[in-house]
Amino acid sequence: MKIAVVGTGYVGLVTGTCFAETGNKVVCVDIDKAKVEKLSAGQITIYEPGLEKIFLRNLKEERLRFTSDLASVVDEAEVIFLALPTPPGADGAADLKYVLGVAEELGKLLKGYKVIVNKSTVPVGTADKVRAAIAKSYKGEFDVVSNPEFLREGVAVDDFMKPHRVVVGTKSERAQQLMSELYAPFVRQGNPVLFMDERSSELTKYAANSFLAMKISFMNEIAQLCERMGADVDMVRRGIGSDERIGKRFLFSGIGYGGSCFPKDVQALVRSADEVHYDFKILKAVEKVNAAQKLHLVEKIKSYYNDSTNGNLSGKHFALWGLAFKPNTDDIREAPALSIIAALLQEGATVTAYDPEAMQHVKQSVEDKINYAHSQYQALEGADALIIATEWSEFRTPDFERIEKLLPSKLIFDGRNLFEVAKMQSMGYRYISIGRPQ
């Protein structure tokens, strides 16, 4: 099948590459000519495990190519995916200017039947708006389909190639047949393609991410209780996670969620509810809990130093392991580490940070307000304490003897609960984590 993907961000690049991997001819379109040149030359522009290998293979086999000229690909494409940014506006509502802008442009270019697919995360009713934008200039046949992505950064290739489910919103039998054919190679093991109306499909994406965000905030609230009641959140997690009605996923306490999806999607669903005069109380609480949880570790740091400095962190120097919002990605959008850094700097502390992939992005936003280390151990040099903000695998089993030499205080504030409390105690560390005995 001949496919066009408009937008080469995280979703667009993964989508285009994975469709090419099953033999489709894919053209990805982006207005950023410099980005198109890099991708065409084989320089991948995002970090995602497993993506570069199939990207280069399909580029070589000429199943995948890139262009900045939308008009040149419309006639040939059977399906056109819109994988465009929908950033939150000042009120938290999703901004559709990019999606609707391209839709209007498509209306001027279409000459025959096409299926236009919203792959971006968009509010309920967006398919209708896209349809109307195209129809301003084009009076022929076309269908607009909602096909939300459920990709987890760090495992996006596996998520796309072996999806738990594919959600497709369309009332058109013609479009449904085309989408069934397109996704057939990905669901051979029996995972479902769920067809529904466009509005239900659009809401499904927001509902799924908001529910997962709610689980995270719930467990962070439980962690707060554990700290006050002398319980261990790890034990509680195992106890409730073994209930199949609840499940084991997304029950880890920490310093809050971040990234490109959960914060934006929760905000957007709250604002959408406001627009139809419904007060979505649970999700508003989820937002509030998450905002507070991002700074909970800083409060624990201030509390620790309260006896000697009255909680004043001025002059203290901290090593920070982890900047990305989660491991196996370079994405720092809404990353808790950035909130921690801002709070520490405001308190007069200094920071040296290390992250395997995300430091370049932080340098662009935080610049020289902090120092950057070449390794996790170099970050410890001269530090009063270590803060762990992202659960990268290489942080899970560090060389503790080396840490002791570089960090004489043996003081660790762990926002991701990487180590066993008893083990840290036996090694003589002062180890402060989330929702567990200190």
N, C-alpha and C positions, 0 to 999 in steps of 0.2 A: 504494500500500500504506500502511496505517496503522501507524506505528512509535512506540514509546516508547523514550527513551534515559534511563537512570537515571544521573545524574552529569553535571555540566556543567563538568568540568575540561577540560584540554587535549584529551584523546581524545574525551570526550563531546560537547563543543561542535563540534569539527571533524566528527565522525561525524554528528551530528544535522543540521548545516547542509548538509553535502554530500549526504546522503540527500534532504533537502528540495529541493535544487537539481535533482534528477532527477524532481520532481513528486510525491514522496511527502508524506503528511501526517505531520509529526513533532511530537511533544511531548517536551520535555526536562524531566526532573524533578530537583530538587535540594532538600535540606533547608534550605539557606541562603536564607531568604526575602529578605534584602537583595540577594543576588546575583540571584535570580529577578526581583526588581523592576527591577534595572538592565538585565538582558538583555531583559526585556519592553519596556523603554523605549528599546531600541536602543543601549544602552551595552555594547559588547563588553568582556569581562573578561580577555582574553589578547591578547598581541601575536603575530600570525601573518600574514605577508604574504599578501594576497589574500583573507583570510577575511572581513574586515569588509564588503566589497562584496557578497558573496553572502549574508552573514548579514542585512544590511539589506534586500536584495531579497526574500528569502524570508519575512522578518518582515512586510514590507509586503503580500506576496501571501497572507499568512495560511496558508502551508504550514509555518511554524515558529512554535511558541509554547512558553511556559515556565510551569511550575507547581511548587509545593512539595507538592502533594497527589497522592501515588502512587495512592491508591485511585480517584481520578477518571479515570485514564487506562487502567487495566488492562483493563477490559471491552472497550474499543474497539480497543485495539492488537492487531495480529496477531503482531508480533514485538516482544519487549522486550529491549533491549540493556542489559547491565550494564557501565557504563564508570566503575568506582569505583576509588578508590585502593587500592593493595596495598603499603603502605610496608614497608621492611625492619624486622624486629624487632631486638632486641638482639643476636641471634645471626646476623643477616643473612637469615633466612628471611622469605618474604613473609607479611605479616599479612593474613589473609582475613576479618577481623571485619566489614568493611563489606560485602563481597560476600555472605557467608553471612547477615549480618543482613538485607539486602534480600531474599535468597532466602527466608528464613523468613517475612518480611512478605508476599511474593508468595503463598506457600502459603496464607495466610489470606484472600487476595483473589481468587484464581483461581476462575472458574466454568465455564470451558470450555477447549478446546485452545489452547495458546499455545506459541510457540517462544521459549525464554529463551536469550539469546546472551551468553556471556562475551566481552566485548571487552577487558576488562582483561587485563594480563599476569599469569598465574596459574600456580602450580606444577602439575606433572603430578598428575592425580587430582582436580583442583578440580571438574570437571564432575560427577563422582560425588558430591562433597560438596554441591554446589548441588542436585543431584537429590534427595538425601536430605533436605536442609533443607526443600525445597518439599513433599516427600512426607509430612512430619510432620503437615501440616494438610490437604493436598489429595490426594485419592485418584483424581482424574480423569486424563484424558490430557494430557500435555505432553511436550515434548522440550527437552533442554538441549544447546546447541551451543557448541563452542569456535571462535571467529573472531578470532584475535589481530590486533592492528593492527601495521602496519609503517610508521608515519608518522615522517618526519624533520622535526624542528622547523626552521622556516624555509622548507620546501617541502611542508608537510603537505597543503595543498589539492590540489596537483598529484599528490602521492602517492596521495591518496584517489580523485580523479577519474580518474586514469590509472594504476592500480596495475600493478606488474610481475607480481604474482600475488595471488590472494586465497586464503587458506587457511581451509578450513572443516572442522571436526571433528564428524562425526555419523555414527551408524550407521542413522539413521532416513531412509527414503526420502521420507516426508512432509516432514520438515524440510529435506532436501536439495533437494526441488523448490521449496520456498518461498525458500530462500537463493539458488538458481539464478535465480529470477525477480527477486529483489531486486537482485542484482549484475549482471544482464544489461546494463544501460545502461553499466556501467563497464568492461566487457571486450569491447566490440564490435570492437576492433581485433585480437582474437585472443589476448590475454594470458590465461593459464589461471585457472580456478577449480579449485583442487586439493582434492578431497574425500578425507578420511582419517578414521581413528578419532579420538575426542576426545583421548586421551592423546598420540598422535603430533602432533596439532595444537598442544597445549599445549607440548610439548617443542620443536617447531619454532621458536617465537618465542624461547625462551631460547637455543637452539642458534645461531640466526642472529645475535643480538646479541652473544653470547659470542665467536663466531668473529670478528666485526668488531672487538671489543675486543682480541682476541688479535693481530690484524694491526697495530693501533695500537701495542700494547706491544712487539711484535716490532720494528717500525721504530724505536721509541724506544731499544731495546737496540742496534740497528744504529747509531743516531746516537751512542750512547755509545762504540762501537768507533771510529767515524769520528773523533771528537774525540781519541782516544788514538793513532790510527794515521795521522792526517794525510790521511784520505779526506774526500770530500764526500758527505753523505747525499743531497743532491738528485740527484747523478749516479747513486748506487746505486739510488735510487728509480726513476729513469727506466729504468735497466738492467733491473731485475727486473719493473717494471710493464708493460714491453712484452711480457712472456711472457703469452700469453693464459690460461695455466693459473693465473696469479697475479692478473692484472688490475691496473688503475691505481688503483682506489679504496681509500681508507683506508690509504695508504702514506706519509702525510705525518707527519714527526716533529714533536714539539713539547713541550708541557708536560703531556701526559696527557689522557685523556678525562674527561668529566663528564656532567652532565645527569640527566634523570629515568629513563633506560633502562639504559645500559651498566653503571654501577656497581651498581645495584639488581639487574639481571638476572644479572650474573656472580655476585654474592653469593648470590642465590637458587638458582642452579643448583649452586653449590658445596655449599650446605647441603642441597639435595635429594639430591645424590650421597652426602653424609655419612649421610643418613637410610637409604640402602640399602647402607651400608657399602662405598662406593667412594670412594677417595681421588683426587679429580680434580686431579692434580698440575699440569697445564698451566694451568688456570684459577686455581689458587692462586698460581702464579707471575705470571700476568697481573695479579692484584690487587696483588701486592707491587711489581711493576715500576711500575704506574701510580701507586701511592702515593708512591714515591720520585721519579718523574718530575715530579710536581707541584711539588716543592721543588728540582729540579735548577737552575732559573734562579736561585734564591736562593743556592745554593752557588756559582754562577758569579759572582754579584755580590760575594759575600764574598771569593772568590778574587781578583777584580779589585782590591779595596781592600786586599788583604792586605799589600802592600808599604808603603802609607802609614799604615794604621790597624790592621794585624794582623787584618784581616777584621772589625773592629768597625764596625758601621753606625750606632752611636749618633750622633744629630745629623744624619745624612744625610736628605735629603728627596727623595722619588721621585715622579715623575709616572707614573700608570698608565693606559694606554689599554686599555679592555675589561674588563668584569666578567662578562658572560654567558658560559656555558660554550662557546658557539659563536655565530657571527654570525646575524643575522636572527631573534633570539628574545630575550625578556626573562627567560629561565629561568636562575637562578643555582644550581640544585641541583647540588652536587658540583663547582662551577666551580673550575678551577685557580686563578683569580685570588683566590679567597677564602683558599686555602691560602697563596698568596704574601703576601697582606696580613697574615695572622696571623703568619707567620714574620718579616716585616719589622718589625712592631710589637714582637714579642718581642725583636728585636735592638736596639730603641731608635730605629728610623727612623720617619719620618712619611711619609704618603702623601696625594696629591691624585689622585682618580680621575675618569675620564670614561667613560661608555658611552652610546650613543644611546638605549637602551631599558631597561636593567636597573638604573639607579641607585636608583629608588624601592624596589625589592626589597632592595637592599643596605643602604639607609638603615634599613630595618626590622630587619635582622639585625645589621649592624655598627654602626649608629647613628652617633654623632659621634666614633668612634675614628679616622676618617679624614676628609679634606675632599673635597668634591665640586665639580667644575667644570662650567660651563655649555657648554664646548666643549673639544675636544681640545687646542686651543692655550692656552686659559686654564689647563689643568692643568699646563702646562710652566713657568708663572711661578714662579721661585725654586727650581726643581728642580735637583738635582745630576745626575740622569740620568732617562732615559725607559725605562719597562718596557712592553712590548707583550704583552698576555695573551689578546686575542681578535682574530681576523682579520676585523674589519668592513671592508667595501669601502672606506669613506671613509678608512681608515688606510693603504691600499695606495699611494696616490699623494698624499701630503701636500705642503704647501708647505714645501720644505726651507729656503728662504731665511728664512721666518718662524720655522721651528724654530730656526735658528742664532741669531736675535736673542733668542729666549726661553730658549734652552738653550745658553749659551756653551760648556759642556763638550763639546758635540757627542758625548755618550755615550749609546748606546742598547743596551739588553738586550732582544733580540727573541725571545720565546718561540714565535713562529709563523712565523719565517723569511719575513717579508713582502718584504724587499728583497734585491736582488742584492749579494753581498759586494763584487764589484769596483767597482760603482757607488758604494757607500758609502765605500770606500777612496779612490776618486778625488775625492770631495767632502770628504775629510778627517775623516770621522766615525770614532770609536772604536765599532765595531759588533760586538756579541757575540751570536751566534745559536745554534741547536741543531744539532750534528752537522756543522758547516761550518767552514772556515778562519776564524780570528778576525782 
